[in-house]
């Protein structure tokens, strides 16, 4: 993947999406996300990688809202730089610059429209390896629902990320068994963690994403210091105790 930053095409006719999380869950998420500014310490770089193929369209806008709110809170503390990576269509895979201005990140995310195509997870993992070779990347978050690549190739790249200290936190949308097997292996080999991306439990998802952000800025010690249930769960997964 080229690191050259390319403009993201504007959405011309956005498809309506009906969020399936209720207002209470979203409000709970926003309240939880806003506490990050006071709890995250240190600084770090995180890559947020998204599957933007057509199968993700039904929940894309909701996902952008959740992710955007969480990274807004982290960004206001000035502790985390985030790079957006996404793939879609026929071989299209793009990356943004690392930004601490989360308004810019949110604008990028909300302007992306999903397009039919195969997964390109291998390109994402290769990109992360190149980025951390240039300057340390503390974590990679990947959100997707499918896997259409050679699992052995992905496993090799995931293992290399683990050796370079870049854990992959995989959030799986849906219940595809083949994808789940591959995603769990990527998480295990990279010394990261696998979780379900459950749009029906926005507050739970928010907590897990916040734990990733805290880990990226301060490591396990920061998770231990904050000590929330999601932090303890993340520590358990990082130490090999998660399923």
N, C-alpha and C positions, 0 to 999 in steps of 0.2 A: 504494500500500500504506500502510495505517495503521501508524504507529510504536508504537501502543498495545500494550503487552505483554499477551498473553493467556495464560491457563493452558493447559498442554499436557495433553490428556486422557491418563489412565493407560491402559496396555495391559491389557486384561482377559483375553485369551486368546492369549498370544504363540505364533506359529507356530514350530515347531522349525526351526532352520537348521543345516545341516551345513557348517561351515567347510571350505573347500577348500585353504587354506594349511596346510602341515604345521607341526608343533610347532617344528621348527628355524627355519623362516622367522619365525614369530611371536616366538620368543626373540631372534632376531637383530634384529628390529624394535624390541623393547623395550629391548635394550641400546643400540641406536643412538639411540632417542628420549631416553633418560636423559642422554645427553651434551649435550643442548641447554642445560641449565641453566648449563653452564660456558662455552658458546660464544656465546650470543645476547647482543647488547649493545643499549643504547638502549631505546626504548619505541615501541610502535605499536598501531594498531587494525586488526583483520582481520575481515572478514565471511566466515563459513563457510556456504555455501548448498548445500542438498541437495535433490535430486529425491526425493520420498518417494511417488511413484506406485507402483502395484502391480508394475510390471516390475522394480523394485529390490528386492523382498522377498527373493529367494533369497540376496542377499549383504549385506543391510542390517546384520545383527548383526555380521558380520565387519568391515564398513566402520566401524561405530561403535567397535569395539574398536581398530582401527588409528588412527583419528582421535583417539579419546579418549586413548590412550597418548601420542601425540605432543604433544597440547596439554597433557597433564598436566605433561610435562617443561618446556615453555615457561612454563606458568603458575607453576611453583614458583620460577622465576627472577624473577617479578614484572615481566616485560618486555613482555608482550603481553596486550591485551584482545581478547576474541573475542565476536562476536555470531553466534548461530545463526539462520539463516533457512531455512525449508523450505516446500515446497508439495506439495499432494496433493488428492485428491477433487475436488469441484465448486467450483472457485474459491477453495479454502482456501490462504492464504499467510500465514505468521506469522513474527514475529521476536521474539527474546529481547532482553533488555538486553545491553549489552557487559559481559562478566564476565571477571575475572582468576581467579576461583575455578573451576578446571576441574572440580572435583567436581560443581558445579552444572551445568556445561555437559554433562558426561557423563551426568548424570541426565536432563537434557532429551532428549538424543539417544537414550538407551536406552528412554525411555518413548514414543517416537513409533512408531506402526505405519503401514505403508504402506497407501494406499487408492487405488482406481482413479480415474483422472482424466487430463486433458491437462497437458502441460508449461506452466509459467508463468514462463519464463525472463525474459520482458520485465518482469514485475513485480519480479523480483530485481534486474535492472540498474537499473530506475527507483529502487528502494529504496536501492541503493548510492549513486546520485547524490544523493538527498536526504540521506543520512547524511553524506556527505563535505562537503556544503554547510554542514551544521551544525557538524561537527568532522572534521578530516582523517582519512580512511580510507586506510590504506597499501596494502591489497591485498584482492582478493576471490577466494576459492577457491570454485569451483563443481564439484560432482560429480554427474554424471547420465549417462543412457544414451540419451536420445531428445530430439528437437526437433520440435515440432508447431506452430510459429508462423511468422510471416512473417519471413524472414531479413533483409529490408531494414530492418524495424523494429528488429530486434535489433542490426543493424550500426550503425544511427544511435546507439542508446544506448551501444553498446560504444565507438564513436568519441568520444562525449562523456566517457565514463569515462577514456579515454586522455588527453584534453585536460585533465582534472582530476587527472591523475597517479594514477589508481587502476587498476593493471593487473589483468586477470582471468586467473587461473591455472585453466584448465579441465582436469579429470581425467575422461576419458571411459571409462565402463564399457561393454564390448561393442564391436561393430564395425559399427554402423549407419552406412552411408556418408553418408546425408543429414545425420545429426547430426554426423558428423565434419567435413563441409564447413562447417557453421554454427559449430561450436565453434572450429575453427581460425581462422575469420574473426573471431569475437569476440575471441579471444586476440590476433590480429594488430592489430586496430583499437584495442584497449585497451592495446597495448604490453605484453601479458602473455605467456603461453606455454600450449601445449596438450600434454598427456601422456595416455598410456593408463593407466586405472585397472585394473591387472592384479592380480587377487586371487591369482594363482599366484606372484607375485613380491613378497611383502610387504616384504622388506627394501629392495628398489629403490624401491617406493612410499614407504616411510618416509623414505628419503633425500631424495626429491624434496619431500615435504611439509615436511621439516625445513628444506630450502633456502628454501621459501616463507616459513616462519616467521622465519628469519634475515633474509631480505630485508625483511620487513615491519617488523622491529625496527631494522635498521641499513642497509638499502639495498644497492646493489651493493658498496660498500666492505666491508660486513660479510661478504658472500659471498667476496670476494677475500681477506679476512683469514683466514677459516676454511679456504678452499682445498681442500675435499674434492672428489672427482670429481663429485658431484651439484651442488655449488656452481658448478663450472666449466661443467657442462652448463646450469644455469639461467642463468648469465651469457651463454652462447652464444645461448640462446633469446631472452633479453631484448634482446640486441644484433642480433637478426634473423638469426642464423646457424642457428637450429633449423629442422627440417623442419615 
